Amino acid sequence: MPAVEMPTGDTSIPISLLRDVADALLKRPGAKVCDPATQRPIMGLSTEYCSTVYVAGDRDSLSWRVSEPVGGSHKSCEPFFAVKDDDYPSSQVWVVGYVHNHPCAGTLSSRDLSTWPTDAFKPYVAMAEVRW
């Protein structure tokens, strides 16, 4: 499980961790498979993967962590909404959000927008910015 230590009092999400996770998801089988004619995912070949982003630790030492990726179908994946961490009890683990790929670099779905908090006037800006 990737982790980044977070100094006490620092609540900013480490963007480098999210980039590393996103890059790793895109290297998995089927993560970028797209029908060139329709620009749509291909059932049975395209795959969405998700990882859960969370914070674990106690008030003196927190770290940002990411769960192992979960594979889904060509159009969705189900991340973990609770995480079991080998280092900390569940009372010291807080889910912050999720990272996942879209095989055809599609726009955010209404489900994506309801999962991450977003700016009402700039729906592509959330805790992390959507990039293609």
C-alpha positions as CSV (number, residue, x, y, z in Angstrom):
1,M,0.0,0.0,0.0
2,P,1.5,3.4,-0.9
3,A,1.7,5.9,1.9
4,V,3.0,9.4,2.4
5,E,3.7,10.7,5.9
6,M,1.8,13.8,6.8
7,P,3.1,16.3,9.4
8,T,0.7,17.0,12.2
9,G,-1.6,19.9,11.3
10,D,-1.0,19.6,7.5
11,T,-4.3,18.7,5.9
12,S,-3.4,19.2,2.2
13,I,-3.7,16.2,0.0
14,P,-0.3,15.2,-1.5
15,I,-1.0,15.6,-5.2
16,S,2.1,13.6,-6.1
17,L,0.6,10.6,-4.4
18,L,-2.6,10.9,-6.5
19,R,-0.6,11.3,-9.7
20,D,1.4,8.2,-8.9
21,V,-1.7,6.2,-8.2
22,A,-3.4,7.5,-11.4
23,D,-0.3,6.6,-13.4
24,A,-0.3,3.1,-11.8
25,L,-4.0,2.5,-12.6
26,L,-3.4,3.5,-16.2
27,K,-0.8,0.7,-16.6
28,R,-3.1,-2.0,-15.6
29,P,-4.6,-4.4,-18.2
30,G,-7.5,-2.8,-20.1
31,A,-7.2,0.6,-18.4
32,K,-6.8,2.5,-21.6
33,V,-8.6,0.2,-24.0
34,C,-11.0,2.2,-26.1
35,D,-12.9,1.6,-29.4
36,P,-11.2,4.0,-31.8
37,A,-14.4,4.4,-33.9
38,T,-16.8,5.2,-31.2
39,Q,-14.5,6.4,-28.4
40,R,-16.4,4.2,-26.0
41,P,-15.2,1.4,-23.7
42,I,-15.3,-2.1,-25.0
43,M,-17.2,-4.7,-22.9
44,G,-14.8,-7.4,-21.8
45,L,-11.6,-5.5,-22.8
46,S,-11.8,-2.1,-21.2
47,T,-11.5,-2.0,-17.4
48,E,-12.0,0.7,-14.8
49,Y,-9.9,0.4,-11.6
50,C,-10.4,2.3,-8.3
51,S,-8.3,2.9,-5.3
52,T,-9.5,4.4,-2.0
53,V,-7.6,7.4,-0.6
54,Y,-7.4,7.5,3.2
55,V,-5.7,9.0,6.2
56,A,-4.5,6.7,9.0
57,G,-2.8,7.2,12.3
58,D,-3.2,9.1,15.5
59,R,-3.1,12.8,16.4
60,D,0.7,12.8,16.6
61,S,1.4,11.0,13.4
62,L,-0.9,10.7,10.3
63,S,-0.1,9.4,6.8
64,W,-2.0,9.5,3.5
65,R,-2.5,6.1,2.2
66,V,-4.1,4.4,-0.8
67,S,-5.7,0.9,-1.0
68,E,-4.7,-1.7,-3.5
69,P,-6.7,-1.2,-6.8
70,V,-10.0,-3.0,-7.4
71,G,-10.9,-3.9,-11.0
72,G,-14.4,-3.3,-12.2
73,S,-16.2,-3.5,-15.5
74,H,-15.8,-1.5,-18.7
75,K,-17.9,1.3,-17.3
76,S,-17.5,1.3,-13.5
77,C,-15.7,0.0,-10.4
78,E,-16.7,-0.1,-6.8
79,P,-14.0,1.3,-4.4
80,F,-13.8,0.3,-0.8
81,F,-15.9,2.6,1.4
82,A,-14.1,1.4,4.5
83,V,-10.5,0.3,4.6
84,K,-8.8,-2.3,6.8
85,D,-5.3,-1.1,7.5
86,D,-2.6,-3.5,8.9
87,D,-1.0,-0.7,11.0
88,Y,-4.0,1.0,12.6
89,P,-7.4,0.0,14.0
90,S,-10.6,1.2,12.1
91,S,-11.0,4.0,14.7
92,Q,-7.8,5.6,13.3
93,V,-8.6,5.2,9.6
94,W,-10.6,7.9,7.6
95,V,-11.6,7.5,4.0
96,V,-11.0,10.8,2.1
97,G,-11.9,9.9,-1.4
98,Y,-11.3,7.7,-4.5
99,V,-9.1,7.6,-7.6
100,H,-10.2,5.8,-10.7
101,N,-9.6,5.7,-14.5
102,H,-12.0,6.1,-17.4
103,P,-10.7,3.8,-20.3
104,C,-11.7,6.4,-22.9
105,A,-10.7,9.5,-20.9
106,G,-14.4,10.4,-20.7
107,T,-15.7,13.2,-18.6
108,L,-16.9,12.8,-15.1
109,S,-20.1,11.0,-14.6
110,S,-22.9,12.2,-12.2
111,R,-21.8,9.4,-9.9
112,D,-18.2,10.7,-9.9
113,L,-19.4,14.2,-9.1
114,S,-21.5,13.0,-6.2
115,T,-18.6,11.1,-4.7
116,W,-16.1,13.9,-4.5
117,P,-17.0,17.4,-3.2
118,T,-16.8,19.8,-6.1
119,D,-17.1,23.5,-6.7
120,A,-20.7,24.2,-7.8
121,F,-19.5,26.6,-10.5
122,K,-16.5,24.6,-11.7
123,P,-17.6,20.9,-11.6
124,Y,-14.3,19.7,-13.0
125,V,-12.5,21.1,-9.9
126,A,-12.7,19.0,-6.8
127,M,-10.1,17.9,-4.2
128,A,-8.0,17.1,-7.3
129,E,-8.4,18.5,-10.8
130,V,-9.6,16.3,-13.6
131,R,-6.8,16.0,-16.2
132,W,-6.7,14.2,-19.6
